[in-house]
């Protein structure tokens, strides 16, 4: 390294200038110096060229000029730049250019040297997933370049007003305030612009926000309260001797005009950290924002502040490692109080910034994070999403299809292709179970606890390509589990998953149990029903059941008692021969003494029976011959009852 420093000494002044510009965040200015240094280093040692190439690549990466960064990292590798980080950066640029197979190759090379690096692990996973996501690209989602809102410069972070009649966004177009270009981007500083709808709902050409909010420096990423009275936004201006630092400002709407903003001090005595990308909750209680302050997980993190009625922060908190990574998480957008959209280049994604959705689980502060996949996400930077009220359509920003790396606004519309799972929870007599709990756990991270309504119904929205485990729980019944697998190409589909709950200390009739006449020998037609009982016993390996085989009113009591016991024993033998421990089955003979009580479900099948009737011999004799045979059949039943755990 000493030798390398000595070799660089002839260029030290210019190299130090480039590095100073980089540290200040003046990436465009730094890129001009690095490009000149690299050109002049043609006759120098490869080690010198490797250092310049790597540092130049870092600048291009910050400028979102991924093709130029990719080529510069490639040169740094060729000139044997002496830091394995170059493989990670090269993989990330390949990833961003959609070269997923090559990206995987260089992620693997870096991981062989740093196997615990989370960014490389997530990058490898994201590149691998992207190959799959390309195949399942949801072409039915409409994506349109919003030509009316875009210019030959950059536009980003669209935000719809709560009445959907105005769209705010940032732009560095030529009529932005000020006459100088930013040393960070090489173009004009960003201002806030607004587009309104006319009386018939058509978007009008955007105009720079007529307000003192816009200055000769950067303003952007607005967020407006639900009542339309407050706007939070980002402002940054360069100091004479220090890098530009972004802060969050708040403006009040007075007589239809946005007042000049005042800084919202989120962390006292912190003049170094970045504070940007505000997003206010619908209640105005919480402000979500981005910062690189101490206490985060690396890079830029998403935080939130609880605000008083006077817009003073009571406390701030980091959203935690489920949301935040060692890389950058930015541009939070609260669609509602339980659904947060944000962009990240640290979670597994398609390259660059991808848009993710985070949903709170069971009204807790635990988040489930998902990549929203193509076509909204691409290998380029995709960020700053906003939705129309109560609709799956809106706008987002992306630098796809722009070789200069400029961001532009795109419209999207997601058709209602929901996958819905619904079902009912009933007892063994098909009576609805109100207030039963249905727990849902999915491979997509979904976790829900649902309650059945008065008709025993529940429902939830599922995702394609996911597996779900469902469990029904209610007092007095055994828990029941079912699984559901949904294919990758499924959409606009309704699945039914019903639960028939097994009570304990209540008898359950086994339908379709048949014996030979005057015999305890089971007929083959009985075995499907008994196999279902075996499944129940295997699912609940700790339960003990009582088996009863009832007879009808014909024959002597002793005869029927013996026949009843033998038939119950036949069922027990079948169960034990199929792996059920005999200690879990108690066979009981009842003869013809226990007459069937009619339930509502039986009464609904046979109009000559009433709910609550008991099929005693005297009662049966009152029926017609045809109805007597039905009643006798109902009495000739085999049933089980869970009696112990």
ZAPA-207385 format. One record per residue (C-alpha): residue in one letter; z, x, y. Coordinates in steps of 0.1 Angstrom, whole numbers, padded with zeros to 4 digits, always signed. Layout:
% residues N
aZXY...
//
This chain:
% residues 645
x+0000+0000+0000x+0008+0029+0023x-0027+0043+0017x-0042+0010+0023x-0024+0006+0056x-0037+0041+0067x-0072+0031+0057x-0069+0000+0079x-0056+0019+0109x-0090+0022+0125x-0092-0016+0126x-0055-0022+0132x-0059-0036+0167x-0084-0062+0158x-0067-0070+0125x-0034-0075+0142x-0052-0098+0167x-0065-0119+0139x-0031-0121+0122x-0014-0130+0155x-0039-0159+0159x-0033-0170+0123x+0005-0170+0128x+0001-0190+0159x-0020-0216+0140x-0051-0208+0161x-0072-0208+0130x-0106-0212+0146x-0100-0182+0169x-0087-0162+0140x-0118-0170+0119x-0141-0155+0145x-0122-0122+0145x-0120-0121+0107x-0157-0127+0103x-0165-0099+0126x-0140-0076+0109x-0155-0084+0075x-0191-0077+0088x-0180-0044+0102x-0162-0034+0070x-0194-0030+0049x-0191+0007+0048x-0153+0007+0042x-0134+0011+0010x-0134-0020-0014x-0096-0023-0009x-0101-0029+0028x-0128-0055+0023x-0106-0072-0003x-0077-0076+0022x-0100-0089+0050x-0118-0112+0026x-0085-0128+0014x-0070-0133+0049x-0104-0147+0061x-0103-0171+0032x-0068-0182+0041x-0080-0191+0076x-0111-0210+0063x-0088-0229+0039x-0066-0240+0068x-0098-0251+0087x-0109-0272+0057x-0140-0251+0054x-0137-0250+0016x-0173-0236+0009x-0166-0206+0032x-0131-0202+0018x-0144-0203-0018x-0169-0175-0011x-0143-0154+0007x-0118-0157-0022x-0146-0148-0046x-0152-0116-0026x-0115-0108-0025x-0114-0111-0063x-0146-0089-0065x-0129-0063-0044x-0098-0065-0065x-0074-0079-0039x-0039-0068-0053x-0021-0101-0055x-0025-0127-0082x-0022-0155-0056x-0060-0150-0050x-0066-0167-0084x-0046-0197-0075x-0063-0201-0041x-0097-0196-0057x-0089-0223-0083x-0078-0246-0056x-0111-0242-0037x-0131-0247-0069x-0110-0278-0075x-0117-0290-0040x-0155-0285-0045x-0153-0306-0077x-0160-0276-0099x-0133-0287-0123x-0142-0266-0154x-0142-0234-0134x-0110-0245-0116x-0093-0249-0150x-0104-0214-0160x-0088-0198-0129x-0057-0219-0130x-0052-0207-0166x-0057-0171-0154x-0031-0175-0127x-0007-0193-0151x-0009-0165-0176x+0007-0143-0148x+0030-0170-0133x+0036-0196-0161x+0063-0215-0142x+0043-0221-0110x+0044-0258-0103x+0014-0259-0080x-0008-0242-0106x+0006-0265-0133x-0002-0296-0113x-0035-0282-0103x-0045-0277-0139x-0033-0312-0148x-0052-0326-0118x-0085-0308-0126x-0082-0320-0163x-0075-0356-0152x-0103-0356-0127x-0129-0349-0155x-0116-0382-0171x-0114-0401-0139x-0150-0393-0130x-0160-0411-0163x-0139-0442-0154x-0150-0442-0117x-0144-0478-0105x-0178-0484-0090x-0169-0520-0082x-0147-0507-0054x-0167-0508-0022x-0167-0477-0001x-0187-0476+0032x-0190-0450+0059x-0178-0467+0091x-0207-0457+0114x-0194-0477+0144x-0162-0458+0145x-0175-0423+0137x-0190-0396+0159x-0205-0361+0154x-0169-0347+0156x-0139-0358+0137x-0120-0391+0132x-0089-0397+0111x-0057-0416+0105x-0069-0452+0111x-0042-0478+0115x-0047-0515+0118x-0025-0535+0142x-0004-0562+0125x-0028-0589+0135x-0058-0570+0121x-0075-0574+0155x-0074-0538+0166x-0079-0504+0149x-0063-0473+0162x-0074-0438+0151x-0076-0401+0162x-0107-0384+0174x-0119-0351+0189x-0152-0366+0201x-0167-0353+0234x-0151-0378+0257x-0116-0369+0247x-0093-0359+0277x-0095-0323+0287x-0122-0297+0291x-0111-0270+0267x-0115-0266+0230x-0086-0262+0206x-0082-0226+0193x-0069-0243+0161x-0101-0263+0153x-0127-0249+0177x-0134-0285+0190x-0117-0307+0216x-0081-0318+0211x-0076-0352+0195x-0069-0383+0215x-0060-0418+0203x-0089-0443+0203x-0089-0481+0198x-0115-0505+0185x-0110-0543+0191x-0125-0574+0175x-0144-0599+0196x-0139-0637+0196x-0160-0641+0164x-0142-0613+0145x-0168-0585+0150x-0156-0549+0156x-0166-0535+0190x-0174-0499+0198x-0142-0478+0201x-0128-0466+0234x-0103-0439+0243x-0069-0456+0246x-0065-0464+0283x-0030-0450+0287x-0011-0419+0299x-0004-0413+0262x-0035-0392+0259x-0033-0358+0275x-0054-0326+0275x-0037-0316+0242x-0033-0333+0208x-0022-0369+0202x-0026-0389+0171x-0014-0407+0139x-0001-0438+0157x+0022-0464+0141x+0030-0497+0158x+0060-0520+0152x+0054-0554+0138x+0061-0571+0172x+0035-0548+0189x+0060-0535+0214x+0065-0499+0203x+0041-0471+0193x+0052-0440+0175x+0027-0411+0176x+0023-0374+0172x+0019-0351+0202x+0015-0313+0202x+0008-0288+0229x+0006-0250+0227x+0033-0229+0244x+0023-0198+0263x+0037-0174+0236x+0044-0195+0205x+0024-0217+0181x+0017-0253+0187x+0045-0275+0174x+0040-0312+0167x+0067-0337+0178x+0070-0375+0174x+0068-0395+0206x+0075-0432+0212x+0057-0454+0238x+0065-0489+0250x+0039-0516+0256x+0045-0529+0292x+0023-0555+0307x-0004-0549+0281x-0004-0511+0286x+0011-0483+0266x+0035-0463+0287x+0037-0425+0286x+0056-0415+0256x+0090-0398+0253x+0100-0374+0225x+0120-0388+0196x+0145-0361+0188x+0149-0363+0150x+0168-0330+0145x+0190-0317+0172x+0184-0281+0184x+0153-0277+0162x+0125-0265+0184x+0106-0247+0156x+0100-0273+0129x+0070-0297+0128x+0076-0334+0132x+0045-0356+0127x+0027-0386+0111x+0052-0414+0119x+0051-0447+0100x+0076-0474+0110x+0088-0500+0084x+0081-0537+0090x+0117-0543+0100x+0118-0513+0124x+0148-0500+0106x+0133-0469+0091x+0108-0443+0104x+0090-0423+0078x+0076-0390+0090x+0064-0355+0080x+0083-0323+0086x+0086-0287+0074x+0122-0284+0085x+0149-0267+0063x+0161-0287+0033x+0127-0297+0020x+0109-0287-0012x+0082-0264+0003x+0053-0270+0026x+0054-0303+0045x+0076-0330+0032x+0080-0367+0038x+0113-0377+0053x+0127-0409+0068x+0151-0416+0097x+0173-0447+0100x+0170-0459+0136x+0194-0479+0158x+0183-0508+0179x+0180-0483+0207x+0155-0462+0187x+0181-0434+0181x+0181-0417+0147x+0214-0425+0128x+0205-0400+0100x+0175-0385+0084x+0169-0379+0047x+0143-0363+0025x+0125-0387+0001x+0132-0362-0028x+0112-0343-0054x+0095-0374-0070x+0075-0377-0037x+0076-0341-0024x+0063-0310-0040x+0061-0273-0030x+0028-0281-0013x+0021-0306+0015x+0029-0343+0015x+0016-0360+0046x+0003-0392+0063x+0028-0417+0050x+0019-0454+0054x+0043-0482+0046x+0023-0511+0033x+0055-0530+0028x+0092-0521+0023x+0087-0511-0014x+0052-0496-0013x+0045-0463+0003x+0011-0446+0005x+0008-0409+0013x-0015-0379+0008x-0007-0347-0011x-0023-0316-0024x+0007-0308-0046x+0007-0337-0071x-0020-0337-0098x-0052-0348-0080x-0089-0345-0076x-0088-0316-0051x-0076-0312-0016x-0055-0341-0003x-0055-0371-0025x-0040-0405-0016x-0011-0416-0038x+0009-0448-0039x+0047-0448-0045x+0065-0480-0055x+0102-0485-0055x+0116-0494-0089x+0139-0524-0093x+0149-0525-0057x+0164-0490-0059x+0155-0458-0041x+0137-0445-0072x+0099-0441-0067x+0071-0443-0091x+0041-0422-0079x+0005-0428-0089x-0028-0413-0079x-0051-0441-0067x-0081-0423-0083x-0118-0424-0074x-0138-0437-0056x-0112-0437-0028x-0101-0403-0038x-0126-0374-0041x-0125-0337-0045x-0123-0334-0007x-0095-0344+0016x-0087-0381+0015x-0058-0394+0036x-0045-0418+0063x-0051-0451+0046x-0044-0485+0062x-0046-0521+0047x-0055-0554+0062x-0026-0579+0060x-0024-0596+0025x-0057-0581+0014x-0069-0551-0007x-0092-0538+0019x-0089-0515+0049x-0098-0480+0061x-0091-0444+0052x-0102-0410+0064x-0120-0383+0044x-0141-0351+0050x-0164-0359+0021x-0201-0354+0028x-0195-0333+0059x-0202-0296+0054x-0184-0287+0086x-0151-0301+0072x-0149-0329+0099x-0130-0360+0089x-0145-0395+0093x-0134-0431+0087x-0144-0451+0057x-0140-0488+0049x-0129-0498+0014x-0126-0531-0004x-0110-0534-0039x-0120-0566-0058x-0093-0587-0074x-0096-0573-0109x-0060-0575-0116x-0047-0571-0152x-0019-0596-0156x+0006-0598-0185x+0024-0630-0189x+0043-0648-0217x+0072-0671-0226x+0105-0666-0242x+0117-0693-0266x+0143-0697-0293x+0135-0703-0330x+0130-0741-0323x+0105-0734-0294x+0129-0743-0267x+0124-0724-0235x+0150-0698-0226x+0157-0698-0189x+0171-0667-0173x+0162-0643-0202x+0156-0607-0191x+0123-0590-0200x+0124-0553-0195x+0090-0535-0190x+0084-0497-0193x+0049-0484-0190x+0032-0450-0196x+0020-0454-0160x+0056-0451-0149x+0061-0488-0143x+0097-0500-0148x+0106-0536-0141x+0133-0561-0150x+0120-0597-0150x+0138-0630-0153x+0122-0660-0170x+0119-0693-0151x+0129-0728-0163x+0098-0728-0185x+0107-0695-0201x+0079-0677-0183x+0075-0642-0169x+0046-0621-0157x+0037-0587-0142x+0006-0568-0131x-0005-0540-0154x-0028-0510-0152x-0059-0501-0172x-0054-0472-0197x-0016-0478-0199x+0008-0486-0228x+0037-0508-0223x+0070-0515-0242x+0086-0549-0235x+0120-0560-0245x+0134-0595-0242x+0172-0598-0239x+0194-0629-0236x+0229-0637-0245x+0235-0651-0281x+0202-0637-0294x+0189-0604-0309x+0169-0582-0286x+0132-0584-0293x+0107-0557-0287x+0069-0558-0284x+0043-0533-0274x+0010-0537-0255x-0019-0512-0252x-0045-0517-0225x-0079-0500-0227x-0093-0477-0199x-0122-0500-0190x-0103-0533-0188x-0102-0553-0156x-0097-0589-0145x-0079-0598-0178x-0049-0618-0188x-0027-0607-0217x-0001-0629-0234x+0030-0614-0249x+0054-0641-0261x+0089-0637-0276x+0106-0659-0302x+0142-0650-0300x+0165-0648-0331x+0200-0663-0325x+0231-0651-0343x+0254-0676-0360x+0227-0703-0360x+0204-0710-0390x+0167-0703-0388x+0144-0721-0411x+0118-0699-0429x+0086-0719-0428x+0062-0718-0457x+0086-0708-0485x+0074-0723-0517x+0086-0722-0553x+0071-0734-0586x+0082-0769-0595x+0117-0770-0610x+0118-0732-0607x+0133-0704-0585x+0101-0684-0588x+0085-0676-0554x+0049-0685-0549x+0026-0659-0534x+0021-0681-0503x+0058-0674-0494x+0054-0637-0490x+0038-0636-0455x+0068-0654-0441x+0092-0631-0459x+0074-0601-0447x+0081-0613-0412x+0118-0615-0421x+0116-0579-0434x+0101-0568-0400x+0131-0584-0382x+0156-0567-0405x+0139-0533-0401x+0138-0538-0363x+0175-0546-0363x+0189-0523-0390x+0226-0531-0384x+0225-0569-0389x+0238-0588-0419x+0222-0622-0428x+0232-0652-0449x+0205-0668-0470x+0206-0704-0480x+0181-0723-0502x+0185-0761-0497x+0174-0787-0522x+0164-0824-0517x+0183-0856-0528x+0168-0857-0563x+0188-0845-0594x+0224-0840-0601x+0247-0819-0578x+0253-0793-0604x+0216-0789-0611x+0207-0786-0575x+0235-0761-0569x+0223-0738-0596x+0186-0742-0584x+0197-0735-0549x+0216-0703-0558x+0187-0690-0579x+0162-0697-0552x+0183-0679-0526x+0187-0650-0550x+0149-0649-0555x+0145-0644-0517x+0172-0617-0517x+0155-0599-0546x+0122-0599-0527x+0138-0584-0496x+0157-0557-0515x+0126-0548-0535x+0110-0541-0501x+0136-0517-0489x+0163-0539-0474x+0199-0528-0484x+0214-0556-0506x+0247-0552-0487x+0229-0568-0457x+0220-0600-0475x+0244-0627-0487x+0228-0654-0509x+0246-0688-0508x+0240-0719-0528x+0244-0752-0510x+0228-0778-0533x+0219-0810-0516x+0250-0814-0495x+0237-0800-0463x+0213-0825-0448x+0188-0814-0421x+0197-0823-0384x+0165-0831-0364x+0158-0809-0334x+0136-0818-0305x+0107-0797-0318x+0108-0815-0352x+0110-0849-0335x+0079-0840-0314x+0060-0835-0346x+0071-0866-0364x+0073-0897-0343x+0094-0916-0369x+0123-0891-0363x+0146-0889-0334x+0163-0858-0320x+0199-0857-0335x+0191-0876-0367x+0207-0862-0399x+0185-0866-0430x+0212-0879-0454x+0201-0898-0485x+0211-0931-0469x+0190-0924-0438x+0160-0912-0458x+0159-0945-0479x+0154-0964-0447x+0119-0947-0442x+0086-0957-0458x+0076-0939-0490x+0053-0916-0471x+0080-0907-0445x+0106-0902-0472x+0084-0874-0487x+0083-0857-0453x+0121-0860-0449x+0127-0846-0484x+0104-0817-0476x+0124-0810-0445x+0156-0809-0466x+0140-0785-0491x+0143-0756-0467x+0152-0719-0470x+0170-0705-0440x+0188-0674-0428x+0215-0668-0402x+0226-0636-0386x+0264-0634-0393x+0273-0598-0385x+0262-0566-0368
//
